[in-house]
Amino acid sequence: MANEKLTVAEALHRAEMIDRTLDAWEVTAPEGVAALGGRDALSPLCEMTCIGPVPRLPQAEWERLSNEYEDRRWWSGKGGYGS
């Protein structure tokens, strides 16, 4: 990605996609995102994939974020997370 030549419109579109992706991450795993340094730390780690921008993270970080997501999903089905 660093060597790609983008137009201004393409760069803005990519930045918007990354921003929307990080919005979703903050909703699904806010503690994990914060532990990784927040969205400002994750943004430069994002790489474009066939499904959009995805941060390049070690397997242990993916597992931690996934566990947080699953925990929040389980609790939301039990009457709400943190209620």
mmCIF file of the N, C-alpha and C atoms, coordinates in Angstrom:
data_MODEL
# 
_entry.id   MODEL 
# 
loop_
_atom_site.group_PDB 
_atom_site.id 
_atom_site.type_symbol 
_atom_site.label_atom_id 
_atom_site.label_alt_id 
_atom_site.label_comp_id 
_atom_site.label_asym_id 
_atom_site.label_entity_id 
_atom_site.label_seq_id 
_atom_site.pdbx_PDB_ins_code 
_atom_site.Cartn_x 
_atom_site.Cartn_y 
_atom_site.Cartn_z 
_atom_site.occupancy 
_atom_site.B_iso_or_equiv 
_atom_site.pdbx_formal_charge 
_atom_site.auth_seq_id 
_atom_site.auth_comp_id 
_atom_site.auth_asym_id 
_atom_site.auth_atom_id 
_atom_site.pdbx_PDB_model_num 
ATOM 1   N N  . MET A 1 1  ? 0.821   -1.186  0.000  1.00 0.00 ? 1  MET A N  1 
ATOM 2   C CA . MET A 1 1  ? 0.000   0.000   0.000  1.00 0.00 ? 1  MET A CA 1 
ATOM 3   C C  . MET A 1 1  ? 0.866   1.250   0.000  1.00 0.00 ? 1  MET A C  1 
ATOM 4   N N  . ALA A 1 2  ? 1.986   1.254   0.668  1.00 0.00 ? 2  ALA A N  1 
ATOM 5   C CA . ALA A 1 2  ? 2.813   2.452   0.773  1.00 0.00 ? 2  ALA A CA 1 
ATOM 6   C C  . ALA A 1 2  ? 3.358   2.885   -0.582 1.00 0.00 ? 2  ALA A C  1 
ATOM 7   N N  . ASN A 1 3  ? 3.548   1.952   -1.511 1.00 0.00 ? 3  ASN A N  1 
ATOM 8   C CA . ASN A 1 3  ? 4.099   2.284   -2.816 1.00 0.00 ? 3  ASN A CA 1 
ATOM 9   C C  . ASN A 1 3  ? 3.035   2.579   -3.860 1.00 0.00 ? 3  ASN A C  1 
ATOM 10  N N  . GLU A 1 4  ? 1.770   2.401   -3.509 1.00 0.00 ? 4  GLU A N  1 
ATOM 11  C CA . GLU A 1 4  ? 0.689   2.661   -4.449 1.00 0.00 ? 4  GLU A CA 1 
ATOM 12  C C  . GLU A 1 4  ? 0.532   4.150   -4.690 1.00 0.00 ? 4  GLU A C  1 
ATOM 13  N N  . LYS A 1 5  ? 0.294   4.500   -5.939 1.00 0.00 ? 5  LYS A N  1 
ATOM 14  C CA . LYS A 1 5  ? -0.013  5.887   -6.290 1.00 0.00 ? 5  LYS A CA 1 
ATOM 15  C C  . LYS A 1 5  ? -1.530  6.013   -6.343 1.00 0.00 ? 5  LYS A C  1 
ATOM 16  N N  . LEU A 1 6  ? -2.086  6.825   -5.454 1.00 0.00 ? 6  LEU A N  1 
ATOM 17  C CA . LEU A 1 6  ? -3.531  7.024   -5.402 1.00 0.00 ? 6  LEU A CA 1 
ATOM 18  C C  . LEU A 1 6  ? -3.865  8.455   -5.776 1.00 0.00 ? 6  LEU A C  1 
ATOM 19  N N  . THR A 1 7  ? -5.026  8.626   -6.385 1.00 0.00 ? 7  THR A N  1 
ATOM 20  C CA . THR A 1 7  ? -5.520  9.980   -6.591 1.00 0.00 ? 7  THR A CA 1 
ATOM 21  C C  . THR A 1 7  ? -6.013  10.493  -5.248 1.00 0.00 ? 7  THR A C  1 
ATOM 22  N N  . VAL A 1 8  ? -6.257  11.776  -5.174 1.00 0.00 ? 8  VAL A N  1 
ATOM 23  C CA . VAL A 1 8  ? -6.789  12.353  -3.933 1.00 0.00 ? 8  VAL A CA 1 
ATOM 24  C C  . VAL A 1 8  ? -8.124  11.707  -3.602 1.00 0.00 ? 8  VAL A C  1 
ATOM 25  N N  . ALA A 1 9  ? -8.983  11.528  -4.595 1.00 0.00 ? 9  ALA A N  1 
ATOM 26  C CA . ALA A 1 9  ? -10.294 10.916  -4.362 1.00 0.00 ? 9  ALA A CA 1 
ATOM 27  C C  . ALA A 1 9  ? -10.144 9.485   -3.850 1.00 0.00 ? 9  ALA A C  1 
ATOM 28  N N  . GLU A 1 10 ? -9.214  8.721   -4.422 1.00 0.00 ? 10 GLU A N  1 
ATOM 29  C CA . GLU A 1 10 ? -8.990  7.345   -3.968 1.00 0.00 ? 10 GLU A CA 1 
ATOM 30  C C  . GLU A 1 10 ? -8.453  7.313   -2.544 1.00 0.00 ? 10 GLU A C  1 
ATOM 31  N N  . ALA A 1 11 ? -7.543  8.212   -2.232 1.00 0.00 ? 11 ALA A N  1 
ATOM 32  C CA . ALA A 1 11 ? -6.984  8.271   -0.875 1.00 0.00 ? 11 ALA A CA 1 
ATOM 33  C C  . ALA A 1 11 ? -8.059  8.638   0.139  1.00 0.00 ? 11 ALA A C  1 
ATOM 34  N N  . LEU A 1 12 ? -8.919  9.590   -0.205 1.00 0.00 ? 12 LEU A N  1 
ATOM 35  C CA . LEU A 1 12 ? -10.009 9.972   0.703  1.00 0.00 ? 12 LEU A CA 1 
ATOM 36  C C  . LEU A 1 12 ? -10.996 8.824   0.877  1.00 0.00 ? 12 LEU A C  1 
ATOM 37  N N  . HIS A 1 13 ? -11.299 8.123   -0.209 1.00 0.00 ? 13 HIS A N  1 
ATOM 38  C CA . HIS A 1 13 ? -12.212 6.980   -0.127 1.00 0.00 ? 13 HIS A CA 1 
ATOM 39  C C  . HIS A 1 13 ? -11.626 5.889   0.771  1.00 0.00 ? 13 HIS A C  1 
ATOM 40  N N  . ARG A 1 14 ? -10.348 5.607   0.607  1.00 0.00 ? 14 ARG A N  1 
ATOM 41  C CA . ARG A 1 14 ? -9.682  4.594   1.428  1.00 0.00 ? 14 ARG A CA 1 
ATOM 42  C C  . ARG A 1 14 ? -9.685  5.007   2.900  1.00 0.00 ? 14 ARG A C  1 
ATOM 43  N N  . ALA A 1 15 ? -9.405  6.277   3.171  1.00 0.00 ? 15 ALA A N  1 
ATOM 44  C CA . ALA A 1 15 ? -9.410  6.768   4.555  1.00 0.00 ? 15 ALA A CA 1 
ATOM 45  C C  . ALA A 1 15 ? -10.803 6.647   5.165  1.00 0.00 ? 15 ALA A C  1 
ATOM 46  N N  . GLU A 1 16 ? -11.835 6.927   4.369  1.00 0.00 ? 16 GLU A N  1 
ATOM 47  C CA . GLU A 1 16 ? -13.212 6.798   4.862  1.00 0.00 ? 16 GLU A CA 1 
ATOM 48  C C  . GLU A 1 16 ? -13.545 5.338   5.161  1.00 0.00 ? 16 GLU A C  1 
ATOM 49  N N  . MET A 1 17 ? -13.102 4.431   4.308  1.00 0.00 ? 17 MET A N  1 
ATOM 50  C CA . MET A 1 17 ? -13.339 3.005   4.549  1.00 0.00 ? 17 MET A CA 1 
ATOM 51  C C  . MET A 1 17 ? -12.645 2.548   5.827  1.00 0.00 ? 17 MET A C  1 
ATOM 52  N N  . ILE A 1 18 ? -11.419 2.985   6.034  1.00 0.00 ? 18 ILE A N  1 
ATOM 53  C CA . ILE A 1 18 ? -10.687 2.634   7.255  1.00 0.00 ? 18 ILE A CA 1 
ATOM 54  C C  . ILE A 1 18 ? -11.411 3.192   8.470  1.00 0.00 ? 18 ILE A C  1 
ATOM 55  N N  . ASP A 1 19 ? -11.881 4.427   8.377  1.00 0.00 ? 19 ASP A N  1 
ATOM 56  C CA . ASP A 1 19 ? -12.594 5.055   9.489  1.00 0.00 ? 19 ASP A CA 1 
ATOM 57  C C  . ASP A 1 19 ? -13.860 4.271   9.836  1.00 0.00 ? 19 ASP A C  1 
ATOM 58  N N  . ARG A 1 20 ? -14.631 3.858   8.828  1.00 0.00 ? 20 ARG A N  1 
ATOM 59  C CA . ARG A 1 20 ? -15.847 3.074   9.080  1.00 0.00 ? 20 ARG A CA 1 
ATOM 60  C C  . ARG A 1 20 ? -15.514 1.711   9.679  1.00 0.00 ? 20 ARG A C  1 
ATOM 61  N N  . THR A 1 21 ? -14.445 1.100   9.209  1.00 0.00 ? 21 THR A N  1 
ATOM 62  C CA . THR A 1 21 ? -14.025 -0.187  9.763  1.00 0.00 ? 21 THR A CA 1 
ATOM 63  C C  . THR A 1 21 ? -13.669 -0.040  11.237 1.00 0.00 ? 21 THR A C  1 
ATOM 64  N N  . LEU A 1 22 ? -12.919 1.006   11.568 1.00 0.00 ? 22 LEU A N  1 
ATOM 65  C CA . LEU A 1 22 ? -12.521 1.208   12.963 1.00 0.00 ? 22 LEU A CA 1 
ATOM 66  C C  . LEU A 1 22 ? -13.714 1.569   13.841 1.00 0.00 ? 22 LEU A C  1 
ATOM 67  N N  . ASP A 1 23 ? -14.727 2.258   13.280 1.00 0.00 ? 23 ASP A N  1 
ATOM 68  C CA . ASP A 1 23 ? -15.971 2.496   14.024 1.00 0.00 ? 23 ASP A CA 1 
ATOM 69  C C  . ASP A 1 23 ? -16.577 1.161   14.451 1.00 0.00 ? 23 ASP A C  1 
ATOM 70  N N  . ALA A 1 24 ? -16.646 0.224   13.511 1.00 0.00 ? 24 ALA A N  1 
ATOM 71  C CA . ALA A 1 24 ? -17.229 -1.090  13.805 1.00 0.00 ? 24 ALA A CA 1 
ATOM 72  C C  . ALA A 1 24 ? -16.400 -1.839  14.844 1.00 0.00 ? 24 ALA A C  1 
ATOM 73  N N  . TRP A 1 25 ? -15.085 -1.758  14.728 1.00 0.00 ? 25 TRP A N  1 
ATOM 74  C CA . TRP A 1 25 ? -14.220 -2.428  15.702 1.00 0.00 ? 25 TRP A CA 1 
ATOM 75  C C  . TRP A 1 25 ? -14.425 -1.859  17.096 1.00 0.00 ? 25 TRP A C  1 
ATOM 76  N N  . GLU A 1 26 ? -14.592 -0.550  17.200 1.00 0.00 ? 26 GLU A N  1 
ATOM 77  C CA . GLU A 1 26 ? -14.793 0.066   18.521 1.00 0.00 ? 26 GLU A CA 1 
ATOM 78  C C  . GLU A 1 26 ? -16.106 -0.370  19.145 1.00 0.00 ? 26 GLU A C  1 
ATOM 79  N N  . VAL A 1 27 ? -17.109 -0.685  18.329 1.00 0.00 ? 27 VAL A N  1 
ATOM 80  C CA . VAL A 1 27 ? -18.391 -1.156  18.847 1.00 0.00 ? 27 VAL A CA 1 
ATOM 81  C C  . VAL A 1 27 ? -18.285 -2.617  19.287 1.00 0.00 ? 27 VAL A C  1 
ATOM 82  N N  . THR A 1 28 ? -17.598 -3.436  18.501 1.00 0.00 ? 28 THR A N  1 
ATOM 83  C CA . THR A 1 28 ? -17.567 -4.870  18.788 1.00 0.00 ? 28 THR A CA 1 
ATOM 84  C C  . THR A 1 28 ? -16.506 -5.284  19.798 1.00 0.00 ? 28 THR A C  1 
ATOM 85  N N  . ALA A 1 29 ? -15.419 -4.523  19.908 1.00 0.00 ? 29 ALA A N  1 
ATOM 86  C CA . ALA A 1 29 ? -14.345 -4.879  20.856 1.00 0.00 ? 29 ALA A CA 1 
ATOM 87  C C  . ALA A 1 29 ? -13.653 -3.615  21.370 1.00 0.00 ? 29 ALA A C  1 
ATOM 88  N N  . PRO A 1 30 ? -14.398 -2.758  22.085 1.00 0.00 ? 30 PRO A N  1 
ATOM 89  C CA . PRO A 1 30 ? -13.822 -1.477  22.512 1.00 0.00 ? 30 PRO A CA 1 
ATOM 90  C C  . PRO A 1 30 ? -12.619 -1.611  23.445 1.00 0.00 ? 30 PRO A C  1 
ATOM 91  N N  . GLU A 1 31 ? -12.641 -2.597  24.325 1.00 0.00 ? 31 GLU A N  1 
ATOM 92  C CA . GLU A 1 31 ? -11.511 -2.762  25.249 1.00 0.00 ? 31 GLU A CA 1 
ATOM 93  C C  . GLU A 1 31 ? -10.256 -3.206  24.499 1.00 0.00 ? 31 GLU A C  1 
ATOM 94  N N  . GLY A 1 32 ? -10.425 -4.101  23.547 1.00 0.00 ? 32 GLY A N  1 
ATOM 95  C CA . GLY A 1 32 ? -9.292  -4.564  22.754 1.00 0.00 ? 32 GLY A CA 1 
ATOM 96  C C  . GLY A 1 32 ? -8.701  -3.459  21.901 1.00 0.00 ? 32 GLY A C  1 
ATOM 97  N N  . VAL A 1 33 ? -9.569  -2.650  21.300 1.00 0.00 ? 33 VAL A N  1 
ATOM 98  C CA . VAL A 1 33 ? -9.095  -1.518  20.493 1.00 0.00 ? 33 VAL A CA 1 
ATOM 99  C C  . VAL A 1 33 ? -8.313  -0.554  21.376 1.00 0.00 ? 33 VAL A C  1 
ATOM 100 N N  . ALA A 1 34 ? -8.847  -0.262  22.553 1.00 0.00 ? 34 ALA A N  1 
ATOM 101 C CA . ALA A 1 34 ? -8.150  0.645   23.477 1.00 0.00 ? 34 ALA A CA 1 
ATOM 102 C C  . ALA A 1 34 ? -6.798  0.060   23.902 1.00 0.00 ? 34 ALA A C  1 
ATOM 103 N N  . ALA A 1 35 ? -6.767  -1.243  24.169 1.00 0.00 ? 35 ALA A N  1 
ATOM 104 C CA . ALA A 1 35 ? -5.518  -1.886  24.597 1.00 0.00 ? 35 ALA A CA 1 
ATOM 105 C C  . ALA A 1 35 ? -4.452  -1.860  23.501 1.00 0.00 ? 35 ALA A C  1 
ATOM 106 N N  . LEU A 1 36 ? -4.886  -1.805  22.254 1.00 0.00 ? 36 LEU A N  1 
ATOM 107 C CA . LEU A 1 36 ? -3.949  -1.746  21.129 1.00 0.00 ? 36 LEU A CA 1 
ATOM 108 C C  . LEU A 1 36 ? -3.526  -0.319  20.800 1.00 0.00 ? 36 LEU A C  1 
ATOM 109 N N  . GLY A 1 37 ? -3.992  0.643   21.590 1.00 0.00 ? 37 GLY A N  1 
ATOM 110 C CA . GLY A 1 37 ? -3.602  2.035   21.364 1.00 0.00 ? 37 GLY A CA 1 
ATOM 111 C C  . GLY A 1 37 ? -4.680  2.884   20.733 1.00 0.00 ? 37 GLY A C  1 
ATOM 112 N N  . GLY A 1 38 ? -5.880  2.323   20.575 1.00 0.00 ? 38 GLY A N  1 
ATOM 113 C CA . GLY A 1 38 ? -6.980  3.082   19.997 1.00 0.00 ? 38 GLY A CA 1 
ATOM 114 C C  . GLY A 1 38 ? -6.941  3.080   18.477 1.00 0.00 ? 38 GLY A C  1 
ATOM 115 N N  . ARG A 1 39 ? -7.936  3.725   17.917 1.00 0.00 ? 39 ARG A N  1 
ATOM 116 C CA . ARG A 1 39 ? -8.076  3.728   16.463 1.00 0.00 ? 39 ARG A CA 1 
ATOM 117 C C  . ARG A 1 39 ? -6.911  4.414   15.773 1.00 0.00 ? 39 ARG A C  1 
ATOM 118 N N  . ASP A 1 40 ? -6.292  5.405   16.428 1.00 0.00 ? 40 ASP A N  1 
ATOM 119 C CA . ASP A 1 40 ? -5.150  6.082   15.810 1.00 0.00 ? 40 ASP A CA 1 
ATOM 120 C C  . ASP A 1 40 ? -3.961  5.143   15.643 1.00 0.00 ? 40 ASP A C  1 
ATOM 121 N N  . ALA A 1 41 ? -3.810  4.195   16.557 1.00 0.00 ? 41 ALA A N  1 
ATOM 122 C CA . ALA A 1 41 ? -2.725  3.217   16.439 1.00 0.00 ? 41 ALA A CA 1 
ATOM 123 C C  . ALA A 1 41 ? -3.072  2.119   15.432 1.00 0.00 ? 41 ALA A C  1 
ATOM 124 N N  . LEU A 1 42 ? -4.358  1.775   15.312 1.00 0.00 ? 42 LEU A N  1 
ATOM 125 C CA . LEU A 1 42 ? -4.764  0.719   14.388 1.00 0.00 ? 42 LEU A CA 1 
ATOM 126 C C  . LEU A 1 42 ? -4.826  1.194   12.938 1.00 0.00 ? 42 LEU A C  1 
ATOM 127 N N  . SER A 1 43 ? -5.159  2.437   12.732 1.00 0.00 ? 43 SER A N  1 
ATOM 128 C CA . SER A 1 43 ? -5.343  2.955   11.378 1.00 0.00 ? 43 SER A CA 1 
ATOM 129 C C  . SER A 1 43 ? -4.154  2.702   10.459 1.00 0.00 ? 43 SER A C  1 
ATOM 130 N N  . PRO A 1 44 ? -2.920  3.007   10.872 1.00 0.00 ? 44 PRO A N  1 
ATOM 131 C CA . PRO A 1 44 ? -1.801  2.753   9.958  1.00 0.00 ? 44 PRO A CA 1 
ATOM 132 C C  . PRO A 1 44 ? -1.503  1.268   9.725  1.00 0.00 ? 44 PRO A C  1 
ATOM 133 N N  . LEU A 1 45 ? -2.082  0.403   10.547 1.00 0.00 ? 45 LEU A N  1 
ATOM 134 C CA . LEU A 1 45 ? -1.869  -1.037  10.385 1.00 0.00 ? 45 LEU A CA 1 
ATOM 135 C C  . LEU A 1 45 ? -2.829  -1.661  9.381  1.00 0.00 ? 45 LEU A C  1 
ATOM 136 N N  . CYS A 1 46 ? -3.832  -0.883  8.930  1.00 0.00 ? 46 CYS A N  1 
ATOM 137 C CA . CYS A 1 46 ? -4.847  -1.421  8.029  1.00 0.00 ? 46 CYS A CA 1 
ATOM 138 C C  . CYS A 1 46 ? -4.285  -1.661  6.635  1.00 0.00 ? 46 CYS A C  1 
ATOM 139 N N  . GLU A 1 47 ? -4.634  -2.817  6.105  1.00 0.00 ? 47 GLU A N  1 
ATOM 140 C CA . GLU A 1 47 ? -4.284  -3.181  4.734  1.00 0.00 ? 47 GLU A CA 1 
ATOM 141 C C  . GLU A 1 47 ? -5.573  -3.477  3.989  1.00 0.00 ? 47 GLU A C  1 
ATOM 142 N N  . MET A 1 48 ? -5.603  -3.123  2.725  1.00 0.00 ? 48 MET A N  1 
ATOM 143 C CA . MET A 1 48 ? -6.784  -3.390  1.920  1.00 0.00 ? 48 MET A CA 1 
ATOM 144 C C  . MET A 1 48 ? -6.843  -4.875  1.580  1.00 0.00 ? 48 MET A C  1 
ATOM 145 N N  . THR A 1 49 ? -8.023  -5.449  1.764  1.00 0.00 ? 49 THR A N  1 
ATOM 146 C CA . THR A 1 49 ? -8.279  -6.842  1.419  1.00 0.00 ? 49 THR A CA 1 
ATOM 147 C C  . THR A 1 49 ? -9.522  -6.880  0.543  1.00 0.00 ? 49 THR A C  1 
ATOM 148 N N  . CYS A 1 50 ? -9.934  -8.057  0.141  1.00 0.00 ? 50 CYS A N  1 
ATOM 149 C CA . CYS A 1 50 ? -11.130 -8.181  -0.693 1.00 0.00 ? 50 CYS A CA 1 
ATOM 150 C C  . CYS A 1 50 ? -12.395 -7.773  0.058  1.00 0.00 ? 50 CYS A C  1 
ATOM 151 N N  . ILE A 1 51 ? -12.347 -7.708  1.382  1.00 0.00 ? 51 ILE A N  1 
ATOM 152 C CA . ILE A 1 51 ? -13.516 -7.296  2.162  1.00 0.00 ? 51 ILE A CA 1 
ATOM 153 C C  . ILE A 1 51 ? -13.368 -5.890  2.726  1.00 0.00 ? 51 ILE A C  1 
ATOM 154 N N  . GLY A 1 52 ? -12.307 -5.208  2.357  1.00 0.00 ? 52 GLY A N  1 
ATOM 155 C CA . GLY A 1 52 ? -12.062 -3.857  2.854  1.00 0.00 ? 52 GLY A CA 1 
ATOM 156 C C  . GLY A 1 52 ? -10.824 -3.821  3.721  1.00 0.00 ? 52 GLY A C  1 
ATOM 157 N N  . PRO A 1 53 ? -10.611 -2.695  4.401  1.00 0.00 ? 53 PRO A N  1 
ATOM 158 C CA . PRO A 1 53 ? -9.408  -2.553  5.213  1.00 0.00 ? 53 PRO A CA 1 
ATOM 159 C C  . PRO A 1 53 ? -9.467  -3.414  6.474  1.00 0.00 ? 53 PRO A C  1 
ATOM 160 N N  . VAL A 1 54 ? -8.359  -4.081  6.758  1.00 0.00 ? 54 VAL A N  1 
ATOM 161 C CA . VAL A 1 54 ? -8.248  -4.932  7.939  1.00 0.00 ? 54 VAL A CA 1 
ATOM 162 C C  . VAL A 1 54 ? -6.871  -4.692  8.551  1.00 0.00 ? 54 VAL A C  1 
ATOM 163 N N  . PRO A 1 55 ? -6.816  -4.427  9.867  1.00 0.00 ? 55 PRO A N  1 
ATOM 164 C CA . PRO A 1 55 ? -5.504  -4.250  10.496 1.00 0.00 ? 55 PRO A CA 1 
ATOM 165 C C  . PRO A 1 55 ? -4.688  -5.542  10.470 1.00 0.00 ? 55 PRO A C  1 
ATOM 166 N N  . ARG A 1 56 ? -3.405  -5.415  10.213 1.00 0.00 ? 56 ARG A N  1 
ATOM 167 C CA . ARG A 1 56 ? -2.501  -6.572  10.274 1.00 0.00 ? 56 ARG A CA 1 
ATOM 168 C C  . ARG A 1 56 ? -2.087  -6.721  11.737 1.00 0.00 ? 56 ARG A C  1 
ATOM 169 N N  . LEU A 1 57 ? -2.572  -7.809  12.353 1.00 0.00 ? 57 LEU A N  1 
ATOM 170 C CA . LEU A 1 57 ? -2.328  -8.055  13.774 1.00 0.00 ? 57 LEU A CA 1 
ATOM 171 C C  . LEU A 1 57 ? -1.802  -9.467  13.977 1.00 0.00 ? 57 LEU A C  1 
ATOM 172 N N  . PRO A 1 58 ? -1.042  -9.671  15.054 1.00 0.00 ? 58 PRO A N  1 
ATOM 173 C CA . PRO A 1 58 ? -0.616  -11.037 15.389 1.00 0.00 ? 58 PRO A CA 1 
ATOM 174 C C  . PRO A 1 58 ? -1.822  -11.889 15.790 1.00 0.00 ? 58 PRO A C  1 
ATOM 175 N N  . GLN A 1 59 ? -1.670  -13.191 15.678 1.00 0.00 ? 59 GLN A N  1 
ATOM 176 C CA . GLN A 1 59 ? -2.753  -14.118 15.981 1.00 0.00 ? 59 GLN A CA 1 
ATOM 177 C C  . GLN A 1 59 ? -3.291  -13.925 17.392 1.00 0.00 ? 59 GLN A C  1 
ATOM 178 N N  . ALA A 1 60 ? -2.438  -13.656 18.355 1.00 0.00 ? 60 ALA A N  1 
ATOM 179 C CA . ALA A 1 60 ? -2.885  -13.486 19.744 1.00 0.00 ? 60 ALA A CA 1 
ATOM 180 C C  . ALA A 1 60 ? -3.817  -12.283 19.884 1.00 0.00 ? 60 ALA A C  1 
ATOM 181 N N  . GLU A 1 61 ? -3.541  -11.213 19.144 1.00 0.00 ? 61 GLU A N  1 
ATOM 182 C CA . GLU A 1 61 ? -4.412  -10.031 19.198 1.00 0.00 ? 61 GLU A CA 1 
ATOM 183 C C  . GLU A 1 61 ? -5.759  -10.327 18.552 1.00 0.00 ? 61 GLU A C  1 
ATOM 184 N N  . TRP A 1 62 ? -5.748  -11.047 17.418 1.00 0.00 ? 62 TRP A N  1 
ATOM 185 C CA . TRP A 1 62 ? -7.011  -11.436 16.787 1.00 0.00 ? 62 TRP A CA 1 
ATOM 186 C C  . TRP A 1 62 ? -7.846  -12.270 17.748 1.00 0.00 ? 62 TRP A C  1 
ATOM 187 N N  . GLU A 1 63 ? -7.189  -13.203 18.421 1.00 0.00 ? 63 GLU A N  1 
ATOM 188 C CA . GLU A 1 63 ? -7.903  -14.071 19.357 1.00 0.00 ? 63 GLU A CA 1 
ATOM 189 C C  . GLU A 1 63 ? -8.506  -13.256 20.496 1.00 0.00 ? 63 GLU A C  1 
ATOM 190 N N  . ARG A 1 64 ? -7.744  -12.309 21.033 1.00 0.00 ? 64 ARG A N  1 
ATOM 191 C CA . ARG A 1 64 ? -8.249  -11.482 22.132 1.00 0.00 ? 64 ARG A CA 1 
ATOM 192 C C  . ARG A 1 64 ? -9.453  -10.651 21.679 1.00 0.00 ? 64 ARG A C  1 
ATOM 193 N N  . LEU A 1 65 ? -9.362  -10.045 20.501 1.00 0.00 ? 65 LEU A N  1 
ATOM 194 C CA . LEU A 1 65 ? -10.474 -9.250  19.979 1.00 0.00 ? 65 LEU A CA 1 
ATOM 195 C C  . LEU A 1 65 ? -11.690 -10.128 19.699 1.00 0.00 ? 65 LEU A C  1 
ATOM 196 N N  . SER A 1 66 ? -11.462 -11.312 19.157 1.00 0.00 ? 66 SER A N  1 
ATOM 197 C CA . SER A 1 66 ? -12.555 -12.235 18.875 1.00 0.00 ? 66 SER A CA 1 
ATOM 198 C C  . SER A 1 66 ? -13.244 -12.680 20.160 1.00 0.00 ? 66 SER A C  1 
ATOM 199 N N  . ASN A 1 67 ? -12.457 -12.985 21.175 1.00 0.00 ? 67 ASN A N  1 
ATOM 200 C CA . ASN A 1 67 ? -13.038 -13.392 22.459 1.00 0.00 ? 67 ASN A CA 1 
ATOM 201 C C  . ASN A 1 67 ? -13.864 -12.274 23.072 1.00 0.00 ? 67 ASN A C  1 
ATOM 202 N N  . GLU A 1 68 ? -13.378 -11.042 22.969 1.00 0.00 ? 68 GLU A N  1 
ATOM 203 C CA . GLU A 1 68 ? -14.153 -9.916  23.499 1.00 0.00 ? 68 GLU A CA 1 
ATOM 204 C C  . GLU A 1 68 ? -15.465 -9.768  22.738 1.00 0.00 ? 68 GLU A C  1 
ATOM 205 N N  . TYR A 1 69 ? -15.401 -9.876  21.415 1.00 0.00 ? 69 TYR A N  1 
ATOM 206 C CA . TYR A 1 69 ? -16.615 -9.791  20.600 1.00 0.00 ? 69 TYR A CA 1 
ATOM 207 C C  . TYR A 1 69 ? -17.613 -10.870 20.997 1.00 0.00 ? 69 TYR A C  1 
ATOM 208 N N  . GLU A 1 70 ? -17.136 -12.115 21.098 1.00 0.00 ? 70 GLU A N  1 
ATOM 209 C CA . GLU A 1 70 ? -18.025 -13.222 21.453 1.00 0.00 ? 70 GLU A CA 1 
ATOM 210 C C  . GLU A 1 70 ? -18.610 -13.040 22.852 1.00 0.00 ? 70 GLU A C  1 
ATOM 211 N N  . ASP A 1 71 ? -17.799 -12.551 23.784 1.00 0.00 ? 71 ASP A N  1 
ATOM 212 C CA . ASP A 1 71 ? -18.279 -12.301 25.139 1.00 0.00 ? 71 ASP A CA 1 
ATOM 213 C C  . ASP A 1 71 ? -19.371 -11.234 25.133 1.00 0.00 ? 71 ASP A C  1 
ATOM 214 N N  . ARG A 1 72 ? -19.162 -10.156 24.413 1.00 0.00 ? 72 ARG A N  1 
ATOM 215 C CA . ARG A 1 72 ? -20.162 -9.087  24.336 1.00 0.00 ? 72 ARG A CA 1 
ATOM 216 C C  . ARG A 1 72 ? -21.434 -9.590  23.664 1.00 0.00 ? 72 ARG A C  1 
ATOM 217 N N  . ARG A 1 73 ? -21.274 -10.405 22.619 1.00 0.00 ? 73 ARG A N  1 
ATOM 218 C CA . ARG A 1 73 ? -22.435 -10.948 21.916 1.00 0.00 ? 73 ARG A CA 1 
ATOM 219 C C  . ARG A 1 73 ? -23.229 -11.875 22.827 1.00 0.00 ? 73 ARG A C  1 
ATOM 220 N N  . TRP A 1 74 ? -22.528 -12.720 23.596 1.00 0.00 ? 74 TRP A N  1 
ATOM 221 C CA . TRP A 1 74 ? -23.205 -13.630 24.517 1.00 0.00 ? 74 TRP A CA 1 
ATOM 222 C C  . TRP A 1 74 ? -23.984 -12.841 25.561 1.00 0.00 ? 74 TRP A C  1 
ATOM 223 N N  . TRP A 1 75 ? -23.331 -11.826 26.155 1.00 0.00 ? 75 TRP A N  1 
ATOM 224 C CA . TRP A 1 75 ? -23.990 -11.046 27.193 1.00 0.00 ? 75 TRP A CA 1 
ATOM 225 C C  . TRP A 1 75 ? -25.152 -10.228 26.647 1.00 0.00 ? 75 TRP A C  1 
ATOM 226 N N  . SER A 1 76 ? -25.050 -9.754  25.416 1.00 0.00 ? 76 SER A N  1 
ATOM 227 C CA . SER A 1 76 ? -26.163 -8.978  24.862 1.00 0.00 ? 76 SER A CA 1 
ATOM 228 C C  . SER A 1 76 ? -27.386 -9.868  24.672 1.00 0.00 ? 76 SER A C  1 
ATOM 229 N N  . GLY A 1 77 ? -27.175 -11.152 24.424 1.00 0.00 ? 77 GLY A N  1 
ATOM 230 C CA . GLY A 1 77 ? -28.283 -12.094 24.319 1.00 0.00 ? 77 GLY A CA 1 
ATOM 231 C C  . GLY A 1 77 ? -28.873 -12.462 25.665 1.00 0.00 ? 77 GLY A C  1 
ATOM 232 N N  . LYS A 1 78 ? -28.178 -12.123 26.739 1.00 0.00 ? 78 LYS A N  1 
ATOM 233 C CA . LYS A 1 78 ? -28.642 -12.430 28.093 1.00 0.00 ? 78 LYS A CA 1 
ATOM 234 C C  . LYS A 1 78 ? -29.234 -11.205 28.783 1.00 0.00 ? 78 LYS A C  1 
ATOM 235 N N  . GLY A 1 79 ? -29.586 -10.198 28.019 1.00 0.00 ? 79 GLY A N  1 
ATOM 236 C CA . GLY A 1 79 ? -30.221 -9.030  28.620 1.00 0.00 ? 79 GLY A CA 1 
ATOM 237 C C  . GLY A 1 79 ? -29.376 -7.777  28.578 1.00 0.00 ? 79 GLY A C  1 
ATOM 238 N N  . GLY A 1 80 ? -28.264 -7.831  27.916 1.00 0.00 ? 80 GLY A N  1 
ATOM 239 C CA . GLY A 1 80 ? -27.467 -6.619  27.755 1.00 0.00 ? 80 GLY A CA 1 
ATOM 240 C C  . GLY A 1 80 ? -26.097 -6.733  28.366 1.00 0.00 ? 80 GLY A C  1 
ATOM 241 N N  . TYR A 1 81 ? -25.165 -6.052  27.745 1.00 0.00 ? 81 TYR A N  1 
ATOM 242 C CA . TYR A 1 81 ? -23.787 -6.053  28.212 1.00 0.00 ? 81 TYR A CA 1 
ATOM 243 C C  . TYR A 1 81 ? -23.608 -4.879  29.152 1.00 0.00 ? 81 TYR A C  1 
ATOM 244 N N  . GLY A 1 82 ? -23.163 -5.154  30.344 1.00 0.00 ? 82 GLY A N  1 
ATOM 245 C CA . GLY A 1 82 ? -22.899 -4.084  31.300 1.00 0.00 ? 82 GLY A CA 1 
ATOM 246 C C  . GLY A 1 82 ? -24.135 -3.422  31.874 1.00 0.00 ? 82 GLY A C  1 
ATOM 247 N N  . SER A 1 83 ? -25.293 -4.081  31.752 1.00 0.00 ? 83 SER A N  1 
ATOM 248 C CA . SER A 1 83 ? -26.503 -3.450  32.302 1.00 0.00 ? 83 SER A CA 1 
ATOM 249 C C  . SER A 1 83 ? -26.771 -3.873  33.721 1.00 0.00 ? 83 SER A C  1 
# 
